[in-house]
Amino acid sequence: VLSTADIPYLAERVGDDIVTASGLTLLGADDKAGVAAIMTAADLLMKDDSIKHGPIRVLFTCDEEIGRGTSKLDLKKINAHVAYTLDGSDEAIVECETFSADQAIVTITGKNIHPGYARGKMVNALRAAAVFIAELPQDHRSPETTSDRDGFLHPYVIEGGVPEVKIKILLRSFVTAELDDLAAILNAAATKTEAVVPGCKVAVDRRTQYRNMAEYLKAEPRAQALAEQAIRNVGLTPVVGSIRGGTDGSALSQMGLPTPNLSVGMHNYHSPLEFACLEQMEKAVRTLIELAKLWGAERL
C-alpha cells in the first residue's frame, strides 16, 4: 500500500495511473518500465511509416545490477553512433554523469583451532573483520551520510568464519581520481587491523567496475543536446542530472558508445514501495520517437 506519508511525491501525481506491487516485494519497474517504453516505441516506429528516422537498434542486457550488463557486448555488431538507456526515475531527466566505481574484496585470514584449546594459538578472522570495518569512515564517506556530489565506501557483504572472512566493499566517486583516496583508506585499515590482531593477514583486491560517463560523452555533444530537444518537443522542460550510481551506459560510454540515461517513470526502485507512473512512461515513449526523428535529420 502506497501512501503520501511514506512517499510525499505521490501528491504530485494525483490523477495519474500508478502501477505498483503488493508492498511485500519489488515491482521490478527497474527496469521493466524501460523495456515497456522501448518496445512500445519500437512498435510505433515499425507501424507508422510517416515517422522518418535512420537505422535504430534495440538492445536488452542482463546482469546490469551486478555490473556485467555489457561484459559480452561487441560494439562492432551493435554498429551505433550513440545510444540511450531507459533506466531513470521521474520524467524529463537526462542523466549524463554517473559515479566512477570500483569494488574491493578484502580477504582476512586467521587461524582456527578448537576453542577450548585456543589460548595463544587462535587468530579469529571475524574479530579482525570487526576491527577492519570499525576503521572505515562512520560519520562521513558512507552511504548513510552522503548525498549530492559526495562519494563513499560501502561494505555490503561479509561472509566467512574464524579461519577466513571476505568483505565486499563498493568505492564510489564522481571524480575518478578520488577512488585512489578511498582505496588508500582501505589499505590503511588493513595495516591497522594486522597490527591490532597479531597473526591475521589482510589482503585488499581492488577491481575496476565502471567510470563516470561524463568523461566520455564529450566526444559527441549531440547525445545530450538532442535528448534535451526531444524532451522539449513533447512539452516538458529537460533537467540534466547526475546518477549516484551507474547504468550500462557508463560502460558503453567508456567503450566508445556515448550513452546518456533517460527517465522512464519509475520510482522507489529497489524497494517494496516501488511504483511506476503510466503517464510518465508514455512521455518516455514520445521522447524516444522524437529522438528518432531528430537523429534522422542529423549528418554523422
Legacy VTK file of the C-alpha trace (Angstrom):
# vtk DataFile Version 3.0
C-alpha trace
ASCII
DATASET POLYDATA
POINTS 300 float
0.000 0.000 0.000
1.467 3.325 -1.071
0.738 6.486 0.868
1.815 10.104 0.788
3.059 9.628 4.349
5.746 7.288 3.030
6.066 8.882 -0.406
5.170 12.618 -0.407
5.862 12.749 -4.161
2.628 10.825 -4.786
0.706 14.025 -4.072
2.187 15.438 -7.289
0.780 12.541 -9.341
-2.871 12.797 -8.295
-4.969 11.746 -11.284
-2.218 9.654 -12.851
-2.228 5.878 -13.216
0.179 4.256 -10.757
1.457 0.705 -11.186
2.673 -0.983 -8.012
3.131 -4.383 -6.391
1.716 -5.683 -3.111
4.177 -3.779 -0.946
5.782 -7.068 0.065
8.037 -7.434 -2.964
9.717 -5.412 -5.690
7.619 -4.362 -8.645
10.592 -4.649 -10.975
9.879 -1.345 -12.721
13.675 -1.122 -12.724
13.852 -1.885 -15.484
10.601 -3.355 -16.786
9.409 0.219 -17.258
12.322 0.751 -19.631
11.599 -2.463 -21.526
7.929 -1.477 -21.898
8.788 2.008 -23.184
11.346 0.696 -25.664
9.035 -1.988 -27.046
6.139 0.450 -27.360
8.326 2.953 -29.223
9.660 0.195 -31.498
6.109 -0.939 -32.265
5.066 2.605 -33.173
8.095 3.154 -35.413
7.501 -0.116 -37.261
3.811 0.604 -37.835
3.973 4.301 -38.768
5.897 4.941 -41.986
5.308 8.688 -41.650
7.907 8.852 -38.867
11.195 9.415 -40.662
14.270 8.053 -38.937
17.597 6.386 -39.548
18.728 2.888 -38.540
17.711 2.001 -34.984
18.821 -1.000 -32.980
17.161 -2.260 -29.807
19.382 -3.936 -27.249
18.451 -5.611 -23.968
21.150 -6.580 -21.498
21.107 -8.771 -18.415
23.051 -8.572 -15.145
23.179 -4.765 -15.169
22.619 -4.686 -11.427
25.837 -6.587 -10.774
27.893 -4.594 -13.253
28.038 -7.214 -16.012
25.436 -5.858 -18.410
27.967 -5.014 -21.111
30.577 -7.702 -20.486
29.642 -9.713 -23.599
28.749 -6.862 -25.955
30.535 -6.304 -29.262
30.299 -2.656 -30.361
31.114 -3.635 -33.940
27.968 -5.760 -34.042
25.917 -3.012 -32.421
27.309 -0.573 -35.005
25.723 2.538 -33.479
26.830 6.165 -33.228
25.051 6.911 -29.950
22.797 5.015 -27.563
20.353 5.755 -24.752
19.426 3.717 -21.710
15.872 3.933 -20.352
16.769 3.434 -16.706
15.859 6.695 -14.985
13.292 7.909 -12.491
10.550 10.503 -12.936
10.244 12.371 -16.251
12.192 14.811 -18.443
15.557 13.964 -16.887
18.677 13.442 -18.985
21.414 11.903 -16.882
24.863 12.470 -18.330
27.016 11.744 -15.314
27.443 8.700 -13.107
29.715 7.622 -10.329
33.077 6.153 -11.176
33.081 2.794 -9.465
35.441 0.157 -8.138
34.879 -2.864 -5.934
37.255 -4.100 -3.261
37.255 -7.650 -1.979
39.008 -7.763 1.378
40.226 -11.183 2.485
41.129 -11.569 6.152
42.965 -14.760 7.014
43.107 -16.099 10.570
43.967 -19.406 12.193
41.395 -21.829 13.521
41.749 -24.320 16.340
39.434 -25.938 18.896
38.171 -23.001 21.004
38.759 -24.923 24.220
42.486 -25.010 23.491
42.810 -21.758 21.563
44.809 -19.634 24.003
47.834 -18.189 22.238
47.015 -20.116 19.065
43.708 -18.972 17.533
43.596 -15.931 15.253
39.908 -15.080 14.772
39.303 -13.544 11.346
35.820 -12.455 12.472
37.273 -10.284 15.232
39.788 -8.895 12.761
36.926 -8.084 10.375
35.215 -6.112 13.138
38.401 -4.098 13.633
38.716 -3.503 9.885
35.147 -2.247 9.454
35.458 -0.042 12.543
38.424 1.656 10.862
36.272 2.757 7.903
34.625 6.209 7.959
31.434 6.156 10.032
30.168 9.759 10.001
31.359 10.654 6.501
32.170 8.867 3.252
29.475 6.264 3.916
26.180 5.860 2.002
24.201 6.744 5.125
25.935 10.127 5.480
26.476 11.305 1.890
24.425 12.953 -0.848
24.775 15.159 -3.929
28.421 15.044 -5.102
29.851 13.083 -2.172
31.498 9.738 -2.762
31.566 6.843 -0.321
32.867 3.477 0.819
30.145 0.857 1.288
30.850 -2.530 2.901
27.830 -4.506 1.721
28.662 -8.199 2.094
30.574 -10.049 4.808
30.915 -13.810 4.891
33.160 -16.375 6.484
34.263 -17.641 9.872
37.251 -17.912 12.176
39.796 -19.032 9.538
38.786 -16.590 6.809
36.430 -13.670 6.205
35.691 -11.902 2.946
34.234 -8.386 2.870
32.916 -6.827 -0.336
33.134 -3.046 -0.468
31.937 -0.521 -3.052
34.099 2.505 -3.846
32.141 5.361 -5.425
33.012 8.911 -6.514
32.108 11.285 -9.336
35.827 12.105 -9.591
37.711 9.048 -10.781
40.965 10.101 -9.117
39.225 10.107 -5.725
38.830 6.338 -5.956
42.539 6.178 -5.156
41.868 8.120 -1.942
39.133 5.672 -0.968
41.400 2.737 -1.752
44.079 4.289 0.459
41.608 4.262 3.367
41.102 0.528 2.848
44.829 -0.130 2.706
45.360 1.874 5.901
42.574 -0.096 7.599
44.253 -3.322 6.508
47.573 -2.249 8.015
45.886 -1.178 11.256
43.960 -4.446 11.517
47.101 -6.544 11.142
48.679 -4.508 13.947
45.680 -4.796 16.288
45.086 -8.510 15.659
48.525 -10.165 15.595
48.778 -13.101 13.248
45.970 -12.104 10.889
46.621 -11.245 7.255
44.526 -8.698 5.359
44.594 -8.523 1.546
42.732 -5.844 -0.437
41.863 -6.768 -4.034
40.616 -3.690 -5.915
38.677 -4.224 -9.143
37.508 -1.692 -11.725
33.748 -1.632 -12.362
32.818 1.438 -14.440
33.728 5.082 -14.943
31.821 8.375 -14.961
30.155 8.618 -18.362
30.642 12.415 -18.378
34.298 11.822 -19.216
33.267 10.168 -22.489
30.086 11.993 -23.570
32.207 14.997 -24.542
33.145 13.075 -27.682
29.576 13.501 -29.023
27.784 16.546 -27.517
24.684 15.860 -29.615
23.917 12.802 -27.495
22.843 15.130 -24.689
21.692 18.086 -26.798
19.244 16.087 -28.912
17.886 14.286 -25.855
17.114 17.663 -24.296
15.455 18.826 -27.520
13.355 15.660 -27.739
12.072 16.319 -24.223
11.157 19.888 -25.197
9.343 18.550 -28.246
6.968 16.580 -26.009
6.178 19.689 -23.956
8.460 19.149 -20.983
11.418 21.088 -19.617
14.570 18.963 -19.640
16.511 18.523 -16.424
20.147 17.478 -16.667
21.025 15.247 -13.745
23.696 13.029 -12.256
23.221 9.441 -11.128
24.503 8.404 -7.722
25.071 5.006 -9.213
25.733 3.591 -12.643
23.998 2.260 -15.725
25.081 0.122 -18.637
25.567 3.497 -20.303
28.555 4.102 -18.047
30.383 1.115 -19.501
29.114 1.686 -23.048
30.320 5.285 -22.972
33.701 4.130 -21.718
33.807 1.576 -24.558
33.285 4.385 -27.080
29.494 4.487 -27.474
28.115 7.676 -25.850
25.049 6.593 -23.845
23.091 9.072 -21.684
20.302 7.793 -19.446
16.666 8.895 -19.810
13.685 8.985 -17.450
11.098 6.262 -17.743
8.667 6.995 -14.893
9.856 4.520 -12.266
10.151 5.464 -8.607
11.454 3.977 -5.335
13.290 1.280 -7.258
14.944 -1.491 -5.224
12.212 -1.008 -2.606
8.967 -2.848 -1.759
7.309 0.577 -2.221
8.447 0.742 -5.840
5.975 2.103 -8.385
5.755 3.310 -11.964
3.698 6.168 -13.376
1.959 5.219 -16.625
1.700 8.807 -17.875
5.424 9.315 -17.392
6.134 6.064 -19.213
4.031 7.335 -22.123
6.091 10.535 -22.197
9.234 8.419 -22.306
7.851 6.672 -25.403
7.097 10.020 -27.055
10.593 11.217 -26.189
12.091 8.188 -27.941
10.016 8.890 -31.044
11.211 12.499 -31.075
14.799 11.334 -30.631
14.420 9.050 -33.634
13.191 11.978 -35.724
15.937 14.331 -34.556
18.763 11.886 -35.173
17.233 11.008 -38.545
17.784 14.609 -39.610
21.429 14.679 -38.463
24.556 14.043 -40.504
27.180 11.853 -38.858
LINES 1 301
300 0 1 2 3 4 5 6 7 8 9 10 11 12 13 14 15 16 17 18 19 20 21 22 23 24 25 26 27 28 29 30 31 32 33 34 35 36 37 38 39 40 41 42 43 44 45 46 47 48 49 50 51 52 53 54 55 56 57 58 59 60 61 62 63 64 65 66 67 68 69 70 71 72 73 74 75 76 77 78 79 80 81 82 83 84 85 86 87 88 89 90 91 92 93 94 95 96 97 98 99 100 101 102 103 104 105 106 107 108 109 110 111 112 113 114 115 116 117 118 119 120 121 122 123 124 125 126 127 128 129 130 131 132 133 134 135 136 137 138 139 140 141 142 143 144 145 146 147 148 149 150 151 152 153 154 155 156 157 158 159 160 161 162 163 164 165 166 167 168 169 170 171 172 173 174 175 176 177 178 179 180 181 182 183 184 185 186 187 188 189 190 191 192 193 194 195 196 197 198 199 200 201 202 203 204 205 206 207 208 209 210 211 212 213 214 215 216 217 218 219 220 221 222 223 224 225 226 227 228 229 230 231 232 233 234 235 236 237 238 239 240 241 242 243 244 245 246 247 248 249 250 251 252 253 254 255 256 257 258 259 260 261 262 263 264 265 266 267 268 269 270 271 272 273 274 275 276 277 278 279 280 281 282 283 284 285 286 287 288 289 290 291 292 293 294 295 296 297 298 299
